[in-house]
Amino acid sequence: YYTTIENKDELLEIFADPFLRNIDRKLVLGDGSNLLFVDEFFDGLVIHMRLKGLSRSETTDAVVIKVAAGEQWMDLISYTMMENYH
């Protein structure tokens, strides 16, 4: 089984649905561009996260960046480099 999640409500719906909730094996993917699934090797639910968003908070000691699961890795790297967080 396969589903995509584009907002938090859709994720909550999965766990509210008795059929999907009771599938034993679940695999949560971010972008998933480097994976290939075929039926005989994974018997479960693939949850493809497509949530978008990035927030930043700073203290004198640290910068905390919260990144949604569907953001592109290279976009995050580019952002941190542009902000001189390297």
N, C-alpha and C positions, 0 to 999 in steps of 0.2 A: 504494500500500500504506500501511497505517496500523497503528501499534501504540502501546500505552501502557506506560510504565515506572513501576512503583511501588516498586521496590527495586533496589539495585545489581546483584544477581544477574540480574535480567531484562535489564538493559543488557548485561551480559557475554554473555548468551545470544544476543543479536542478532548480536554480532560473532563468535560461535562457529558460528552457523548459516550454512552455505555460501551458501544462496540469498539471505538478507538481506544478508550481508556483501558480496556481489557486485553489489548494486544500486548503480549509479553515483551517483545523486542522493539525498542524505539531507538532510532538514530537521528540526532539533531545535527543538521548541516548549516554552516554559514553559507558561503558562496557555492561550495561544492563543485567548482569547475574542474577539479582534478580527480573526480571520482566517476566510476561507471558502475551501475547496478544492474545485475541480471537476476532473475527470479530464483534460480537454483542455488545462489550463494547467500542471499539475505532474505529471510522470511520474517518480516516485521513491518513497522511503519517508519518511513523516512519523513522527517519533518524538516522541510527546507525553509529556513528563516530568511525572510526578505525585509525585516524591519530596518528602517533607516533612521539615522540620527546620531549626533555627536554633541557632547557637552563637555565643558572644561571648567575646572575650578582650580584656583591657585592659592597656596599659602606661602609663607616665607621659606618653607622647607621642601615643598613638593608641588608638582602639577599633576592633577588627577584628570584623566580623560576617560569618559564613559562613552563606549562605542556600541551601537546596536549591532545585533548579530548578523544583519544582512549587509553591512557596509563592506566595501571592497578593501582588501588589505593594502593594496598599493595606494589607494586614495588616502588611507590613514597615514601611511609612511610619508607621502607627499605633504600632507598637512603638518605632521610633526617636524619635517625638515623646514618647511616655510616658516614655522613658528620658532625655529632654532632650538627644538627639543631633542637634539641628537648628541 
